[in-house]
Amino acid sequence: MNERLPGLIIAGVPKAGTSSIFDWLDDHPKTQGSVPKETCFFMDPDSHAFRPDFNFGLGLTHYPKAFAKTDDPGCLLFEATPAYIYSRTALAEIPRLESAPKCLFVLREPASQIRSVYHYFSNNWAYIPSEMSFADFLEASECGSHDFGGNELARHALDCADYLPWLQRWRDRLGCDRIKVCLFEDLKRDPLAFMSGIAAWCGIDPRFYDDYAFEASNESYNVVNRRLHSLNMAIRDRLPKGRAYEFARGVYRRFNTRPAVKDKTDDAFLRLREKFEVTYDPLEREFGLDLSAWRERG
């Protein structure tokens, strides 16, 4: 089973460019991404992302089904489930896989990450009520006054953005050689340098990206018609994936979504950013990061 298990898992964090990284890696001739991108195989049973039909509790022998067969022994298999960083099951089981996968964690300035989670789960999905403001969402998340449809990433958004304790647990289980922590801001600033570094760390040729066109994936959007979007969410996971599905999704996106409007830096956001500034120094020391881009956002 060793050759059918991934050598790389993009394990965090949500709304930090992991979909783009997955697509860019998947285009490399020496890699093969999972289907779907987020297998969610190691998500906890109490997570909103838990899949009753595909999970660790059914047995590890099911996991290789997410990876198509390949005759290339040097092909890097990988998947990207960014909520793994918070999963008890993932933390317990991924470090024990026979393939000894490396785990990549991409961090984003906490206030911006939380705001992106808010937009994503209120527009792309409907876990957060559309009439709930960002300030009200922060209050509900901090007080635990809303269930958000069982979505733990929304319910515990502030705890999830305090990255250091989560990363320390993973480093303790994986060791330093199998963990890499990067920044979303570096990805946005220089995707070529970012992906070349990831490729070199994974042992694949970084020169593939020298003339690569870096197109973003899975960006948040605003919904035009909420009722139509509710119907879309109710049926989209039941439809067979393929060219017809991609065509229909493209048509739907064209007519019922619009690009997300750039957020204004309001008082709620500024207070949130100030709240997390005390976490920067220990995070930098522990993982050798340069968080000056986070500080410069002021």
Rosetta silent file (secondary structure, phi, psi, omega in degrees, C-alpha in Angstrom):
SEQUENCE: MNERLPGLIIAGVPKAGTSSIFDWLDDHPKTQGSVPKETCFFMDPDSHAFRPDFNFGLGLTHYPKAFAKTDDPGCLLFEATPAYIYSRTALAEIPRLESAPKCLFVLREPASQIRSVYHYFSNNWAYIPSEMSFADFLEASECGSHDFGGNELARHALDCADYLPWLQRWRDRLGCDRIKVCLFEDLKRDPLAFMSGIAAWCGIDPRFYDDYAFEASNESYNVVNRRLHSLNMAIRDRLPKGRAYEFARGVYRRFNTRPAVKDKTDDAFLRLREKFEVTYDPLEREFGLDLSAWRERG
SCORE:     score description
SCORE:     0.000 S_00000001
   1 L     0.000  -15.528 -173.527    0.000    0.000    0.000 S_00000001
   2 H   -55.512  -40.024 -176.090    2.988    2.281    0.474 S_00000001
   3 H   -74.583  -11.637 -179.130    3.120    3.428   -3.179 S_00000001
   4 H  -101.080    2.975  178.769   -0.569    4.419   -3.115 S_00000001
   5 L  -101.491  151.824 -174.745   -0.295    6.726   -0.079 S_00000001
   6 L   -71.242  150.457  172.991    0.606   10.417   -0.339 S_00000001
   7 L   -97.991   -9.995  179.247    4.076   11.795    0.204 S_00000001
   8 E  -143.455  137.222  174.317    2.696   15.281    0.869 S_00000001
   9 E  -130.343  121.166  173.600   -0.388   16.544    2.678 S_00000001
  10 E   -83.891  106.129 -165.367   -1.384   20.200    2.631 S_00000001
  11 E  -110.132    8.261  177.517   -2.886   20.244    6.118 S_00000001
  12 E   169.157  165.166   -9.789   -3.694   23.884    6.844 S_00000001
  13 L  -107.377  164.896  178.675   -4.999   26.474    7.115 S_00000001
  14 L   -61.070  146.247  177.299   -8.387   27.236    5.504 S_00000001
  15 L    59.369   43.217  177.664   -8.639   30.326    3.266 S_00000001
  16 L  -133.601   29.853  174.404   -4.889   30.695    2.881 S_00000001
  17 L    87.167   12.889 -175.760   -4.393   29.772   -0.765 S_00000001
  18 H   -67.976  -30.216  177.709   -4.353   25.993   -0.403 S_00000001
  19 H   -66.512  -41.376  177.481   -6.630   25.452   -3.432 S_00000001
  20 H   -64.493  -44.993  179.220   -4.253   27.416   -5.640 S_00000001
  21 H   -60.027  -42.542  178.526   -1.244   25.538   -4.285 S_00000001
  22 H   -58.724  -48.967 -178.353   -3.017   22.238   -4.911 S_00000001
  23 H   -63.962  -41.675 -179.355   -3.792   23.161   -8.528 S_00000001
  24 H   -66.335  -39.618  176.122   -0.284   24.472   -9.171 S_00000001
  25 H   -66.839  -39.937 -176.761    1.284   21.335   -7.720 S_00000001
  26 H   -65.271  -23.604  178.384   -1.119   19.119   -9.630 S_00000001
  27 L   -77.106  -15.908 -178.966    0.053   20.651  -12.906 S_00000001
  28 L   -68.557  136.819 -176.433    3.633   19.499  -12.243 S_00000001
  29 L   -66.912  -13.152 -178.868    4.531   16.428  -14.367 S_00000001
  30 L  -110.082   24.315  178.146    5.942   14.590  -11.339 S_00000001
  31 E  -134.518  164.187  174.491    2.913   14.924   -9.061 S_00000001
  32 E  -150.557  114.091 -178.843   -0.627   13.608   -8.819 S_00000001
  33 E   -82.051  159.371  179.179   -3.255   15.217   -6.640 S_00000001
  34 L   -71.296  163.228  172.535   -6.124   13.430   -4.957 S_00000001
  35 L  -128.229  112.262    0.290   -9.695   13.413   -6.227 S_00000001
  36 L   -78.740  177.720  178.445  -11.254   15.389   -4.694 S_00000001
  37 L   -57.169  -49.615  178.299   -8.689   17.915   -3.502 S_00000001
  38 L   -96.213   97.371 -179.473  -10.046   17.750    0.057 S_00000001
  39 L   -71.383  -29.135 -178.773  -10.422   14.049    0.773 S_00000001
  40 L    58.849   18.217 -174.215  -11.422   14.805    4.397 S_00000001
  41 L   -62.004  -32.541 -176.716  -10.443   11.187    5.144 S_00000001
  42 L  -104.746   20.774  176.522   -8.913   12.065    8.516 S_00000001
  43 L   -75.836  150.834 -179.629  -11.551   14.534    9.690 S_00000001
  44 L   -70.745  149.598  179.877  -13.143   13.951   13.080 S_00000001
  45 L   -59.732  -23.671 -179.872  -16.650   12.433   13.222 S_00000001
  46 L   -93.188    9.425  178.495  -17.983   15.607   14.872 S_00000001
  47 L   -86.917  148.484  175.977  -16.680   17.868   12.074 S_00000001
  48 L   -65.124  -21.179 -177.566  -18.997   19.416    9.486 S_00000001
  49 L   -93.046    1.398 -179.867  -16.527   18.113    6.856 S_00000001
  50 L   -64.005  134.481  179.921  -16.693   14.482    8.005 S_00000001
  51 L  -107.605  109.749 -179.318  -17.629   12.087    5.182 S_00000001
  52 L   -59.080  -26.468 -177.107  -19.649    9.071    6.386 S_00000001
  53 L   -92.679   -4.468 -175.991  -18.769    7.207    3.180 S_00000001
  54 L  -156.528   93.968 -177.331  -15.028    7.911    3.251 S_00000001
  55 L  -157.602  164.268 -175.734  -13.204    8.227    6.547 S_00000001
  56 H   -60.255  -30.990 -179.606  -10.492    6.647    8.668 S_00000001
  57 H   -62.210  -21.674  178.235  -13.025    4.799   10.796 S_00000001
  58 H   -81.956   -9.745 -179.922  -13.873    2.604    7.795 S_00000001
  59 L   116.827  139.686 -178.076  -10.258    1.444    7.589 S_00000001
  60 H   -63.070  -22.527 -179.125   -7.051    2.819    6.139 S_00000001
  61 H   -62.064  -17.917  179.138   -7.408    0.562    3.091 S_00000001
  62 H   -78.735  -25.681 -172.949  -10.022    3.010    1.753 S_00000001
  63 H   -58.931  -42.976 -179.140   -7.626    5.977    1.661 S_00000001
  64 H   -60.655  -14.498  179.359   -5.708    4.984   -1.525 S_00000001
  65 H   -64.906  -17.916  179.291   -8.984    5.195   -3.457 S_00000001
  66 H   -78.801   -6.914 -175.444   -8.511    8.974   -3.512 S_00000001
  67 L  -122.675  121.129  179.577   -5.385    8.572   -5.658 S_00000001
  68 L   -65.529  152.650 -179.969   -5.483    7.336   -9.240 S_00000001
  69 L   -66.357  145.428  176.594   -3.042    4.598  -10.214 S_00000001
  70 L  -140.413  143.149  178.299    0.270    5.681  -11.666 S_00000001
  71 L   -90.810   -1.879 -177.807    3.093    3.717  -13.249 S_00000001
  72 L   -94.024  107.423 -178.682    5.653    6.345  -12.269 S_00000001
  73 L   -66.762  -17.958  179.441    7.321    5.315   -8.990 S_00000001
  74 L   -93.060    5.351 -178.529    8.763    8.815   -8.674 S_00000001
  75 L   -76.572  129.444  179.383    5.375   10.528   -8.856 S_00000001
  76 E   -84.533  115.212  174.137    4.509   12.514   -5.734 S_00000001
  77 E   -87.107  140.808 -178.996    0.981   11.781   -4.519 S_00000001
  78 E  -154.617  160.762  173.735   -0.604   14.527   -2.440 S_00000001
  79 E  -141.422  170.809 -178.952   -3.864   15.890   -1.104 S_00000001
  80 E  -142.892  101.843  173.108   -5.039   19.120    0.530 S_00000001
  81 L  -122.431   91.742 -170.601   -7.528   19.182    3.389 S_00000001
  82 H   -65.207  -16.210  177.191   -6.684   22.439    5.197 S_00000001
  83 H   -79.287   -5.213  177.437   -8.949   21.664    8.171 S_00000001
  84 H   -56.734  -31.550 -177.418   -6.651   18.753    9.099 S_00000001
  85 H   -55.677  -28.268 -177.830   -4.640   21.142   11.255 S_00000001
  86 H  -100.208   -0.582 -172.726   -7.543   21.137   13.729 S_00000001
  87 L   -89.838  127.150  176.470   -8.452   17.440   13.454 S_00000001
  88 H   -64.963  -41.020 -179.246   -7.655   15.051   16.316 S_00000001
  89 H   -64.295  -44.929  179.868   -7.856   12.084   13.947 S_00000001
  90 H   -61.771  -43.345 -179.237   -5.486   13.661   11.435 S_00000001
  91 H   -63.376  -35.601 -178.848   -2.966   14.531   14.148 S_00000001
  92 H   -77.750  -37.503 -168.092   -3.033   10.980   15.473 S_00000001
  93 H  -102.044  -35.155 -177.403   -2.975    9.053   12.197 S_00000001
  94 H   -60.645  -43.988  179.100   -1.168   11.049    9.480 S_00000001
  95 H   -61.660  -18.155 -177.025    2.239   10.939   11.219 S_00000001
  96 H   -95.192   -1.605 -178.840    1.931    7.118   11.372 S_00000001
  97 L   -62.278  143.281 -177.672    1.305    6.546    7.655 S_00000001
  98 L   -61.690  -28.306 -178.838    3.801    4.180    6.042 S_00000001
  99 L   -77.801   -5.278  179.960    4.606    6.742    3.355 S_00000001
 100 L    47.131   57.270 -175.621    5.821    9.192    6.055 S_00000001
 101 L   -65.216  147.218  168.454    4.208   12.180    4.297 S_00000001
 102 E   -79.932  152.961  179.927    5.476   15.693    4.743 S_00000001
 103 E  -123.724  128.615 -179.436    2.876   18.214    5.906 S_00000001
 104 E  -105.696  131.584  176.781    2.601   21.755    4.607 S_00000001
 105 E  -123.353  126.333  179.428    0.902   24.498    6.593 S_00000001
 106 E  -113.098  121.168 -177.184    0.185   27.891    5.028 S_00000001
 107 E  -102.285  153.125  177.552   -0.690   30.681    7.444 S_00000001
 108 L  -131.619  145.946  178.352   -2.481   33.947    6.763 S_00000001
 109 L   -44.384  123.992 -166.974   -2.603   37.108    8.856 S_00000001
 110 H   -53.556  -46.638 -178.116   -5.220   36.052   11.443 S_00000001
 111 H   -62.496  -40.220  178.785   -7.723   38.901   11.102 S_00000001
 112 H   -69.129  -37.217  178.262   -7.736   38.573    7.308 S_00000001
 113 H   -64.017  -44.025  179.960   -8.041   34.784    7.543 S_00000001
 114 H   -64.619  -41.913  179.420  -11.038   35.065    9.883 S_00000001
 115 H   -65.106  -36.032  177.255  -12.697   37.643    7.638 S_00000001
 116 H   -68.611  -38.907  174.572  -12.164   35.388    4.620 S_00000001
 117 H   -59.227  -43.750  178.616  -13.691   32.455    6.538 S_00000001
 118 H   -57.889  -49.801 -179.311  -16.666   34.710    7.309 S_00000001
 119 H   -65.090  -41.992 -176.270  -17.194   35.624    3.647 S_00000001
 120 H   -63.186  -45.637 -176.156  -16.635   32.082    2.423 S_00000001
 121 H   -84.329   -6.772  174.222  -19.128   30.432    4.743 S_00000001
 122 H  -102.601  -19.875 -179.532  -21.743   33.157    4.299 S_00000001
 123 H  -111.013  -61.883  179.559  -21.486   33.431    0.490 S_00000001
 124 H   -62.124  -33.228  176.017  -19.951   30.303   -1.045 S_00000001
 125 L  -123.695 -167.639 -179.146  -21.873   28.298    1.570 S_00000001
 126 L  -134.904   29.485  178.886  -24.686   29.198    3.965 S_00000001
 127 L   -70.213  -32.493  178.232  -23.312   28.241    7.372 S_00000001
 128 L  -104.219  125.651 -178.625  -23.228   31.903    8.406 S_00000001
 129 L   -54.731  137.381 -175.885  -26.534   33.786    7.981 S_00000001
 130 L   -63.068  -26.159 -178.295  -26.314   36.275    5.114 S_00000001
 131 L   -85.291   -4.072 -177.824  -27.747   39.055    7.310 S_00000001
 132 L   -82.280  123.017  178.727  -25.049   38.585   10.004 S_00000001
 133 L   -73.386  165.405  178.739  -22.445   41.333    9.920 S_00000001
 134 H   -62.217  -41.556  179.196  -18.748   40.632   10.409 S_00000001
 135 H   -62.502  -41.821  179.005  -18.815   42.301   13.836 S_00000001
 136 H   -67.727  -35.205  176.644  -21.801   40.169   14.890 S_00000001
 137 H   -62.970  -43.904  179.035  -20.045   37.047   13.585 S_00000001
 138 H   -61.302  -43.051  179.650  -16.986   37.821   15.715 S_00000001
 139 H   -64.032  -43.786 -179.835  -19.138   38.317   18.793 S_00000001
 140 H   -64.960  -38.859  179.393  -21.068   35.088   18.179 S_00000001
 141 H   -68.051  -39.509 -178.866  -17.851   33.136   17.616 S_00000001
 142 H   -71.379  -35.973 -177.376  -16.240   34.534   20.755 S_00000001
 143 H   -90.218  -13.658 -177.035  -19.285   33.957   22.929 S_00000001
 144 L    69.807   31.780 -174.580  -20.296   30.625   21.420 S_00000001
 145 L   -92.662    0.289 -179.436  -23.834   31.920   20.893 S_00000001
 146 L  -139.388  139.324 -177.778  -24.358   30.465   17.395 S_00000001
 147 L   -84.293  -21.906 -178.474  -23.904   26.923   16.087 S_00000001
 148 H    52.061   45.447  176.163  -23.339   27.972   12.453 S_00000001
 149 H    62.058   24.795 -179.377  -24.935   24.789   11.174 S_00000001
 150 H    82.502    8.666 -178.823  -22.402   22.637   13.011 S_00000001
 151 L   -83.771  106.050 -175.766  -19.463   24.256   11.223 S_00000001
 152 H   -70.770  -24.138  178.991  -16.626   24.220   13.750 S_00000001
 153 H   -69.877  -32.189  174.819  -14.395   26.422   11.603 S_00000001
 154 H   -81.241  -41.983 -176.398  -16.924   29.241   11.904 S_00000001
 155 H   -64.170  -36.337 -177.935  -17.908   28.457   15.485 S_00000001
 156 L  -115.723   36.543 -173.622  -14.280   28.494   16.698 S_00000001
 157 H   -56.883  -39.509 -177.756  -12.855   30.932   14.154 S_00000001
 158 H   -70.867  -42.106  177.492  -10.845   32.908   16.708 S_00000001
 159 H   -64.907  -36.997 -178.651   -9.283   29.837   18.326 S_00000001
 160 H   -66.518  -27.847 -178.521   -8.461   28.413   14.894 S_00000001
 161 L   -87.730   -1.798  171.242   -6.529   31.566   13.967 S_00000001
 162 L   -89.096   83.916 -163.502   -4.282   31.273   17.028 S_00000001
 163 H   -69.216  -32.293 -169.409   -1.917   29.113   15.007 S_00000001
 164 H   -55.909  -50.497 -178.937    0.951   28.420   17.411 S_00000001
 165 H   -60.311  -37.349  179.586   -0.663   25.760   19.666 S_00000001
 166 H   -65.701  -44.487 -178.338   -1.958   23.820   16.652 S_00000001
 167 H   -67.870  -36.575  178.703    1.423   23.875   14.905 S_00000001
 168 H   -61.221  -40.137  178.810    3.296   22.850   18.033 S_00000001
 169 H   -62.543  -41.829 -179.738    1.171   19.712   18.304 S_00000001
 170 H   -68.891  -39.343  178.479    1.936   18.786   14.714 S_00000001
 171 H   -64.696  -38.378  178.241    5.660   19.427   15.100 S_00000001
 172 H   -61.776  -34.031 -177.892    5.713   17.252   18.195 S_00000001
 173 H   -86.086  -35.389 -174.553    4.165   14.399   16.199 S_00000001
 174 H   -93.796  -30.822 -168.722    5.968   14.849   12.878 S_00000001
 175 L    86.917  166.163 -174.454    9.363   16.209   13.839 S_00000001
 176 H   -70.598  -30.214 -174.021   11.008   19.208   12.201 S_00000001
 177 H   -73.523  -21.502 -175.294   11.967   17.486    8.934 S_00000001
 178 H  -105.554   12.137 -179.613    8.394   16.610    7.940 S_00000001
 179 E  -129.468  137.236  175.841    6.741   19.957    8.590 S_00000001
 180 E  -134.170  131.532 -179.984    6.948   23.201    6.632 S_00000001
 181 E  -116.733  123.350 -178.047    5.204   26.438    7.599 S_00000001
 182 E  -125.960  173.871 -178.191    4.757   29.145    4.947 S_00000001
 183 E  -117.057  135.900  175.281    2.861   32.404    4.594 S_00000001
 184 H   -58.727  -36.826 -178.386   -0.056   33.233    2.300 S_00000001
 185 H   -64.251  -34.893  176.352    1.332   36.750    1.965 S_00000001
 186 H   -69.313  -36.702  176.611    4.556   35.355    0.452 S_00000001
 187 H   -61.309  -44.541 -179.397    2.487   33.293   -1.981 S_00000001
 188 H   -67.869  -39.165 -176.165    0.616   36.416   -3.093 S_00000001
 189 H   -71.501  -42.506 -175.206    3.756   38.546   -3.341 S_00000001
 190 L  -148.748   79.668 -177.148    5.920   36.099   -5.305 S_00000001
 191 H   -61.085  -30.791  179.252    4.178   32.846   -6.352 S_00000001
 192 H   -63.912  -50.281  178.987    7.201   31.747   -8.393 S_00000001
 193 H   -63.260  -39.989 -179.306    9.573   31.877   -5.427 S_00000001
 194 H   -61.209  -52.041 -176.683    6.928   30.335   -3.188 S_00000001
 195 H   -71.431  -31.030  175.943    6.215   27.349   -5.440 S_00000001
 196 H   -63.840  -39.222  177.513    9.884   26.844   -6.300 S_00000001
 197 H   -66.427  -41.404  178.010   10.578   26.511   -2.580 S_00000001
 198 H   -64.031  -44.606 -179.377    7.731   24.051   -2.100 S_00000001
 199 H   -60.981  -45.619  179.615    8.865   21.978   -5.082 S_00000001
 200 H   -61.861  -41.025  178.891   12.449   21.808   -3.839 S_00000001
 201 H   -63.973  -33.861 -179.363   11.255   20.756   -0.371 S_00000001
 202 H   -83.494   -9.949  179.397    9.117   18.012   -1.955 S_00000001
 203 L    83.171   23.393  175.574   11.986   16.767   -4.114 S_00000001
 204 L  -114.673  159.871 -172.673   10.479   17.682   -7.497 S_00000001
 205 L   -67.497  114.682  179.842   12.040   19.934  -10.136 S_00000001
 206 H   -72.642  -14.252 -177.535   11.266   23.593   -9.290 S_00000001
 207 H   -66.323  -17.021  176.858   12.222   24.720  -12.812 S_00000001
 208 H   -55.577  -31.231 -174.007    8.745   23.676  -13.988 S_00000001
 209 H   -89.717    1.305 -176.779    7.440   26.936  -12.503 S_00000001
 210 H   -60.072  -36.128  179.035    9.918   29.246  -14.261 S_00000001
 211 H  -124.274   33.797 -176.355    7.384   30.101  -17.014 S_00000001
 212 L   -87.674  143.024  176.293    4.206   28.965  -15.260 S_00000001
 213 L   -93.295  112.518 -175.227    1.009   31.065  -15.217 S_00000001
 214 L   -89.356  102.782  179.051   -0.149   31.274  -11.619 S_00000001
 215 L  -106.950  133.056 -176.770   -3.958   31.525  -11.593 S_00000001
 216 L   -72.821  151.890 -179.508   -5.811   31.692   -8.270 S_00000001
 217 L  -128.779  154.356  171.644   -8.424   29.071   -7.325 S_00000001
 218 L    56.503   42.134  177.955  -11.434   28.842   -4.971 S_00000001
 219 L   -79.119  152.106  178.619  -11.723   32.551   -4.304 S_00000001
 220 L   -68.179  153.217  178.754  -14.664   33.864   -2.301 S_00000001
 221 E  -142.763  169.439  174.537  -17.547   35.444   -4.198 S_00000001
 222 E  -103.918  140.069 -178.132  -20.838   37.244   -3.591 S_00000001
 223 E   -91.346  138.477  178.755  -24.127   35.525   -4.440 S_00000001
 224 L   -83.873  -54.042 -177.902  -26.748   37.315   -6.555 S_00000001
 225 L  -115.897  112.110 -175.556  -29.820   35.135   -5.852 S_00000001
 226 H   -66.807  -38.492 -178.827  -29.830   33.390   -2.459 S_00000001
 227 H   -64.871  -43.600  177.623  -32.658   30.992   -3.272 S_00000001
 228 H   -63.295  -37.466  179.377  -30.915   29.781   -6.409 S_00000001
 229 H   -67.051  -36.810  177.309  -27.693   29.390   -4.429 S_00000001
 230 H   -62.966  -39.932  176.442  -29.482   27.290   -1.814 S_00000001
 231 H   -64.781  -41.823  178.436  -30.700   24.991   -4.585 S_00000001
 232 H   -58.539  -45.541 -178.901  -27.175   24.817   -5.988 S_00000001
 233 H   -66.737  -30.964 -177.639  -25.747   23.778   -2.624 S_00000001
 234 H   -71.851  -27.350 -173.587  -28.445   21.141   -2.161 S_00000001
 235 H  -113.064  -16.373 -169.197  -27.687   19.320   -5.406 S_00000001
 236 H   -65.832  -34.484 -179.867  -24.073   20.000   -6.369 S_00000001
 237 H   -75.275  -12.358 -179.703  -22.501   17.250   -4.244 S_00000001
 238 H   -91.815  -11.025 -176.568  -24.920   14.702   -5.713 S_00000001
 239 L   -84.555  142.732  176.916  -23.946   15.393   -9.312 S_00000001
 240 L   -67.060  136.582 -178.798  -21.292   13.264  -11.067 S_00000001
 241 L   -81.249  147.801 -179.212  -18.036   15.138  -11.533 S_00000001
 242 L   157.972 -164.927 -176.961  -16.611   15.609  -15.019 S_00000001
 243 H   -63.706  -40.133  179.807  -16.704   17.985  -17.981 S_00000001
 244 H   -63.344  -40.985  178.772  -20.482   18.439  -17.841 S_00000001
 245 H   -62.665  -46.059 -179.162  -20.271   19.296  -14.146 S_00000001
 246 H   -63.730  -37.218  178.149  -17.482   21.825  -14.748 S_00000001
 247 H   -65.229  -46.404 -179.413  -19.444   23.403  -17.603 S_00000001
 248 H   -63.524  -39.111  178.591  -22.595   23.707  -15.478 S_00000001
 249 H   -64.272  -39.267  178.526  -20.599   25.160  -12.591 S_00000001
 250 H   -63.182  -41.677  178.371  -19.068   27.727  -14.932 S_00000001
 251 H   -64.089  -45.015  179.987  -22.483   28.783  -16.196 S_00000001
 252 H   -60.892  -46.554 -178.909  -23.844   29.049  -12.661 S_00000001
 253 H   -61.101  -36.269 -177.082  -20.877   31.110  -11.478 S_00000001
 254 H   -66.522  -37.451 -172.797  -21.241   33.442  -14.464 S_00000001
 255 H   -99.265  -22.935 -174.869  -24.897   34.236  -13.808 S_00000001
 256 H  -121.912   10.971  175.373  -25.344   33.955  -10.039 S_00000001
 257 E  -135.172  155.889  175.616  -22.068   35.109   -8.526 S_00000001
 258 E  -134.994  151.183  178.290  -20.002   38.251   -8.574 S_00000001
 259 E   -55.904  141.670  179.656  -16.416   38.855   -7.401 S_00000001
 260 L   -62.568  137.094  178.265  -16.220   39.638   -3.707 S_00000001
 261 L   -74.801  136.346 -179.784  -16.021   43.355   -2.983 S_00000001
 262 L   -59.559  131.121 -176.351  -12.776   44.396   -1.329 S_00000001
 263 L   -71.912  146.885  171.244  -13.342   44.801    2.397 S_00000001
 264 L   -87.377  146.301  178.979  -13.009   48.082    4.183 S_00000001
 265 L   -82.659   88.823 -176.988  -10.754   48.159    7.230 S_00000001
 266 L   -91.321 -179.647 -176.191  -13.426   48.880    9.832 S_00000001
 267 H   -63.301  -38.542 -179.532  -13.176   49.091   13.620 S_00000001
 268 H   -62.227  -41.007  179.260  -14.116   45.425   14.132 S_00000001
 269 H   -68.051  -42.662 -179.632  -11.291   44.318   11.852 S_00000001
 270 H   -63.424  -40.902  177.609   -8.753   46.648   13.477 S_00000001
 271 H   -65.042  -38.171  179.728   -9.664   45.400   16.958 S_00000001
 272 H   -65.904  -43.123  179.889   -9.369   41.828   15.766 S_00000001
 273 H   -63.921  -40.999  178.168   -5.940   42.432   14.263 S_00000001
 274 H   -63.336  -35.770 -179.831   -4.759   44.099   17.462 S_00000001
 275 H   -60.366  -36.826 -174.576   -6.030   41.121   19.457 S_00000001
 276 H   -92.025   -8.091 -177.192   -3.755   38.727   17.532 S_00000001
 277 H   -60.397  -29.411 -179.549   -0.613   40.878   17.411 S_00000001
 278 H   -68.756  -14.890 -179.804    0.575   39.400   20.717 S_00000001
 279 H   -87.840  -10.321 -172.750    0.811   35.984   19.015 S_00000001
 280 H   -66.969  -51.535 -174.562    3.282   37.110   16.339 S_00000001
 281 H   -58.455  -51.097  179.291    6.564   37.086   18.285 S_00000001
 282 H   -63.547  -32.405  178.205    6.257   33.550   19.718 S_00000001
 283 H   -67.672  -40.986  177.017    5.115   32.229   16.343 S_00000001
 284 H   -62.036  -45.693 -177.461    8.140   33.790   14.655 S_00000001
 285 H   -65.337  -44.003 -174.677   10.548   32.366   17.235 S_00000001
 286 H   -68.125  -35.312 -171.864    9.091   28.868   17.244 S_00000001
 287 H  -123.734   15.168  173.838    8.968   28.385   13.463 S_00000001
 288 L    60.404   38.616 -177.106   11.592   30.787   12.108 S_00000001
 289 L   -97.742  158.584  172.025    9.066   32.987   10.315 S_00000001
 290 L  -114.667  103.983 -175.592    9.217   36.610    9.247 S_00000001
 291 L   -99.223   25.453  179.859    5.814   38.124    9.980 S_00000001
 292 H   -60.979  -31.505  178.552    6.714   41.671    8.983 S_00000001
 293 H   -63.913  -32.142  177.108    4.050   41.501    6.244 S_00000001
 294 H   -69.467  -39.925 -178.261    1.428   40.980    8.948 S_00000001
 295 H   -71.612  -33.459 -177.039    2.659   44.000   10.913 S_00000001
 296 L   -71.771  -10.925 -177.920    2.833   46.211    7.821 S_00000001
 297 L   -68.370  -12.656  176.780   -0.877   45.822    7.176 S_00000001
 298 L   -77.189    0.000    0.000   -1.499   48.657    9.599 S_00000001
